[in-house]
Amino acid sequence: GKTDEEVLAAIEATQAALTTPPAVPPRVITKLAFMNRFTMEELAAIYTAAKTEVMVEVFMDRLKLAEYVDVTDPQTRAGLQALAASGLLTEARVQEILQ
């Protein structure tokens, strides 16, 4: 037999496991594969914007420094959302690029 405390702890652990969403496995691709997801027109607009918009420049610099791109990473998603907020991508394109 188990003590009441052990039973309650097991119940809590089971409930937590049922209510916690499963972690999203990383989806890692090369930087080139990531860049190939953009159209040439999108890339031209992004590089042009990077000359005057600091946040776009920061996103591009981080991409240059990265070893790879994880499309499930919150920073990748936030960067693409920032590009959309700047009018450089549509929300639909952000979702396509993340697939």
QUIDAMO-V284994 format. One record per residue. N is the residue number from 0. RES is the residue in one small letter. D_LAST is the distance of its C-alpha to the last C-alpha in whole Angstrom. Layout:
BEGIN
N:RES:D_LAST, N:RES:D_LAST
END
This chain:
BEGIN
0:g:49, 1:k:47, 2:t:48, 3:d:47, 4:e:45, 5:e:43, 6:v:42, 7:l:41, 8:a:39, 9:a:37, 10:i:37, 11:e:35, 12:a:33, 13:t:32, 14:q:31, 15:a:29, 16:a:27, 17:l:27, 18:t:26, 19:t:23, 20:p:20, 21:p:18, 22:a:17, 23:v:13, 24:p:13, 25:p:12, 26:r:9, 27:v:11, 28:i:11, 29:t:14, 30:k:15, 31:l:15, 32:a:12, 33:f:10, 34:m:13, 35:n:13, 36:r:9, 37:f:12, 38:t:15, 39:m:18, 40:e:20, 41:e:17, 42:l:18, 43:a:22, 44:a:21, 45:i:20, 46:y:22, 47:t:25, 48:a:24, 49:a:24, 50:k:28, 51:t:29, 52:e:26, 53:v:26, 54:m:23, 55:v:21, 56:e:23, 57:v:23, 58:f:19, 59:m:20, 60:d:22, 61:r:20, 62:l:18, 63:k:21, 64:l:22, 65:a:19, 66:e:19, 67:y:16, 68:v:12, 69:d:11, 70:v:8, 71:t:9, 72:d:12, 73:p:14, 74:q:15, 75:t:12, 76:r:11, 77:a:15, 78:g:15, 79:l:13, 80:q:14, 81:a:18, 82:l:17, 83:a:16, 84:a:19, 85:s:21, 86:g:20, 87:l:18, 88:l:15, 89:t:15, 90:e:13, 91:a:11, 92:r:10, 93:v:9, 94:q:6, 95:e:5, 96:i:6, 97:l:4, 98:q:0
END
